[in-house]
């Protein structure tokens, strides 16, 4: 399943990867075989437990100087809101 963008701010993106897996990624450009291309890496993702979804960092990636914390926070809040609503709908 292809990831569906829920919200993008600058080089950061909140996306739904299917099967209940949501993540925040950071995009960067680089050369690959002589061509300029875009790639991303995961900064944080949500994990479901008995009470709902928890946001987990991948190491200290979200704390790197290159990550815009204000944008990251907006994406994290939006993602949590989406997933809280999902849990609420499952409980109905």
KAQUILIN-V73206 format. One record per residue. N is the residue number from 1. PSI is psi in whole degrees, -180 to 180 (NA if undefined). Layout:
BEGIN
n=N psi=PSI
n=N psi=PSI
END
This chain:
BEGIN
n=1 psi=135
n=2 psi=141
n=3 psi=142
n=4 psi=123
n=5 psi=127
n=6 psi=-33
n=7 psi=140
n=8 psi=132
n=9 psi=109
n=10 psi=-128
n=11 psi=2
n=12 psi=144
n=13 psi=134
n=14 psi=127
n=15 psi=154
n=16 psi=117
n=17 psi=6
n=18 psi=164
n=19 psi=32
n=20 psi=7
n=21 psi=117
n=22 psi=147
n=23 psi=162
n=24 psi=126
n=25 psi=161
n=26 psi=129
n=27 psi=147
n=28 psi=153
n=29 psi=149
n=30 psi=166
n=31 psi=135
n=32 psi=113
n=33 psi=41
n=34 psi=4
n=35 psi=144
n=36 psi=128
n=37 psi=165
n=38 psi=139
n=39 psi=167
n=40 psi=164
n=41 psi=150
n=42 psi=130
n=43 psi=-41
n=44 psi=159
n=45 psi=162
n=46 psi=143
n=47 psi=135
n=48 psi=133
n=49 psi=-168
n=50 psi=-20
n=51 psi=-8
n=52 psi=-148
n=53 psi=137
n=54 psi=139
n=55 psi=129
n=56 psi=134
n=57 psi=150
n=58 psi=101
n=59 psi=-137
n=60 psi=17
n=61 psi=-46
n=62 psi=-16
n=63 psi=0
n=64 psi=150
n=65 psi=-29
n=66 psi=-11
n=67 psi=126
n=68 psi=107
n=69 psi=-35
n=70 psi=-45
n=71 psi=-42
n=72 psi=-44
n=73 psi=-41
n=74 psi=-43
n=75 psi=-40
n=76 psi=-42
n=77 psi=-43
n=78 psi=-45
n=79 psi=-42
n=80 psi=-40
n=81 psi=-44
n=82 psi=-47
n=83 psi=-34
n=84 psi=-40
n=85 psi=-39
n=86 psi=-45
n=87 psi=-43
n=88 psi=-43
n=89 psi=-34
n=90 psi=-33
n=91 psi=-18
n=92 psi=NA
END
